[in-house]
Amino acid sequence: MRFLVTGSNGLVGSRVCTQLEQRGHEVVGLGRGPRRTGDTYRYVPCDLTREQDVVTAITGAVPEVIIHCASMTEVDLCEREPEQAYASNVTAAAAVARGAKAVGAHVVHVSTDYVFDGDAGPYDEQALPNPRGVYALTKHMGEQAVRVFVPGAAIARTAVVYGWPAAGRANFGVWLLNTLSQGQQVKLFEDQFISPSFADNVAEILVELGERKLGGVWNTCGAEVVDRVTFGRALCEVFGFDAKLITPVKMAELKLASPRPLRSGLRVDKVRAHLRTAPLGLHESLARFHAAWRARTP
């Protein structure tokens, strides 16, 4: 099959491209600026906020499936730069969906648990979004834009994705790993519940959704919902760090620029029931994270 993957330089997108190539598919990756991965798939630099550039790239590749991983995910930056957030998360999603419609491609659109307010999580696929903050609002609007142009698209919501090596800025897992490995204290929220998601596992699920051209909403994340302190202590156990370096704090104690859901996280019953790829539990995810770190660390 012919796939086009946006955000192919990023944490999830790069892994999606690698896995698709390994499975024998023809892959075209879109990314901002020059290629930053070592894979051999065809790469096209593309600013996704420029609709004509997106349409040109898509019509040139004529993909059967588009996996749209690209996004502006820095929550506080989105709050400070709403126009940039809108362009990256809404305008770009609409442009990709329009291009997909033009060539008849299926779309897998990557979204987030932040579309929910976090008052009553964890959430299943039937829960009604109630986004708070610019990042959450623009990601929810991006979902709707995709549905307008490609009604049969898959909306793949994930959460707190981590993996080694990092692509671009450090993800939560890599930041935590680097800080703890230097023996530094870390403040983690004890009152925010999340679904930590190993990037390679997320990519596997996205690839299956694309290969099978499945539509609808899917929670493509880790199998367990835990608070950030629990995640940090589990990482310490797997990596051999001192768990006393972790200091539990309440989210309200930090003056964050953007609101964040507290009781968030996603239920994965649908993925378990209908997909071949299983969401990983926390210990297995961290074990794979540790193995990747060991393999790439001198």
N, C-alpha and C positions, 0 to 999 in steps of 0.2 A: 504494500500500500504506500501511497505518497502522503507524507505528513509534513506540515509546516508548524514549527514551534516558535512562539514569541518568547522573548526573555531568555534566549538560549545561552546567554552568558551568566545567567543567574543561578541561584542555589538549586531550585527545582527544575527549571528549564534545561540546564546543562545535563542533569541526570536523565530527564525525559529523552533528550536527544541521544545520549549514550545508549540507553536501553532500547530505543527504537532501532538504532543501527545494529545492535547486537542481535535483534530479532529479525534482521533482514529487510527492514523497511527502507524506502527512499526518504531522506530527511533534508529539509531546508530549515535552517535556523535564522531567525530574525533577532537582531540585537542593536542596542545603541552603541555606536562607535565600532572600533575594530574587534575582531574575534578575540576572546580571552580564554578559550579552551583549546585543548590539544586534539579534539576529535577531527574526523575527516569529512563530515557531512558538509554540504554546500551552505555557505554562510552569506547572508545579505545584510549589510548595515541598513538600519531603517529607523527613522523617528516615527513612532507609532501615533504621535499627535498630529502628524501631517497626513491627512486622509488620502490624498492622491498618491503619496509614496507607498502607503499601505496597500491600496488597491493595485498599484503597479506590481508590487512584490508578490501579492497573492495571485493575481492573474498570470504572472510570469511563471509561478511555480505550479499552478493548477493542482493544489492538494486535494485529496479526498477527505482529509481530516485536518483541522487546525486545533492545536492545544495552546490556548492563550494563557501563558504563565506570567507575562510581563505585568508589572504593577508598581505603583509608588506605595511602599509599605511602611515608611517611617512615620509613625502615628503623630508624633508631635510636630514634625516638619509639615505634614499635611495640614495641621491646624494653623500653622504660621503662614503657609503658602497655599491657600485654598484654590487659586486659579491653576497652579501647577498640578495640584492633586486632582482637580476636575479634568484637566487635559489628559493626565496619565491614566486615570481610572475610569473615566466616562467616555471622553472623546475617543480615546484609543480603542476601548472595547467596542464602541459603535462602529468605528472604522474597520476593525477586524471582522465584525459580524456582517457589515455591508459587503466586504470583500468575499467573505464566505458565501453569502447569498449569491453573489455574481457568478461564482464557479460551482455552486451546488455542493459545497463542502460541509461536513458535519463539524460542530464546534464543541470543544470541552473548555469551559471557561472557569478559571481558578478564582475562587472567592475566599471568604473568611468568616470565622465565627463572630467577628466584630459587627456583623450586621444585626446581631442581637444586643439587647440592652444589658444582659447579664443579671437580671433580677431573678430569674427562675430556671437557670440551666442545671444540668446539661440539656441541649436541645436536639430534637430529631429533625428529620427533613420536612415534617409537616408544620413545624413551629413558625409563627409569623414574625418576621424581622421587625425590629424597632431600633434602628441605628441611632447612635449618639456620637456627635463629633464629626469632623470633616472626613477623616479617613473612612469611618463606618458608612457615612452617607454616600460618599462617592463610590465605594465598593458595591453598595446596594443598588445604586443607580446604574452601575456598570452591568450588574446582573440583568436589570430590566432592559437595558439597551440591547444586550445580546438576545434576549427573548423576543424583542420586537422583530428583529431581522431573521433570526433562526429559531423559530418556536420549538424545534425539537432538540435544541442544544442541551448539553449536560452542564449543570452548575455544580462545580466541585468545591465545596467549602472545606477549608483546612484550618489549622490553628498552630501557632508557635512552632514553626518548622525549623529544624536544626540539622546540621550535618557538617562533616569534616571531609575535605577542606571547605572553608567558607568561600563564597563567591561574592566579590565586592566587599561590602561592609560585614562585620562579624555578626552572625546570628546569635540568638540567646544562648544556645548551647556552647558555641565557640567562645563567646565572651565569658561565660561562666567558667569554662575549662581553663582559659588563659589566665583569668584572675586567680582562681584557686591554685593553679600550678605554680604561681609566684608567691604563694603563702599569704595572699591579701584577704582581708575581711570582705564579705559580700552581704549586702542587704537584699533580702528577697521577700516578696509579699507572701504573708501567711494567709491572707484573706482573698486572694484571687485564684480561682479555680480554672484550670486550662486543660487542653488535650495536647500534650507534647507530641510532636509528629516528626519522625525521622525522615529526612528528605528523600532518601532512596526508596523508602516504602511508599511515600506519597506519590513519587514518580511512577512506581509500579502500578498503583491503582489508576492513575491518570492514563497510562498507556493502555490498560485493559479497557477503560471507558472509551478510549479512542478506537481501539481495534474492533470493539464490538458495536461501535456507534450508538451507544446507549444515551438516552436523554433523561431529563428530569433532574432533581436535586439529589446530590450524593454528599455525605459527610466523609471526606477523604483525609483522615487524620489518624493519630494514635488511638489505641484501643482503651486507654485509661484516662480518667479525669482526676487530676490531683492539683493541690495547691503548689505554688512555685517553691516553697520551702521543701516540701516532700520531694519534688523533682531534684532540687539541689542536693539533698542528703542522699538520694538514690545514686546520683552521679558520683558523689564522694565515695560511696561504697564500691562502685564498679571501678573507679579510677584510682582508688587508694588515697584519696585526699582526706584531710582532717575536717570532719563535719562541723567542728566547733568554729570554723571560719565563717559559717553561715549565721547571719543575724536576722531573725524574723522581724518584719515590720508590717504595719498596716499601710494600705495604699494611701489612705487619707493623710498620713504623716508626710508624704512627699507632695510637693506642689507641682503636679504634672500639667503640662500645657493642654493636653487633650483628655477627655473622659475615656475610661477603659472599663469594659464589663467586668464585674466581680465574679458572680457565679455563672461562668461561661462554660465552655467545653461542649463537645458534640457527641451524640450517641451514634454508634456504628453498627447497630443491628441490621440495617438495610444492606450495608456492604457485606457483612458476614453472611447474610442469607442469599445474596444474589451474585456476588463476584467470586472469582477463583482466588484473587489476591486477598490475603487476610491482613487486617490492620494489626500492627505489632503492639504487644504489651510493652510496658515501660522498661522492664528489665532487659528484654530482648533488644529493644531499640537502643538502649544505652550500651549493651554489649557490642552491637554492631558499630555504634559510634566510637567506642573504645578501640575496636579492631581497626577501623579506618584511620584513627589518630596514630595508633602504633605503627601502621604500615607506611604512613607518610611522614613520620617524625624521625629524624636522624638519631 
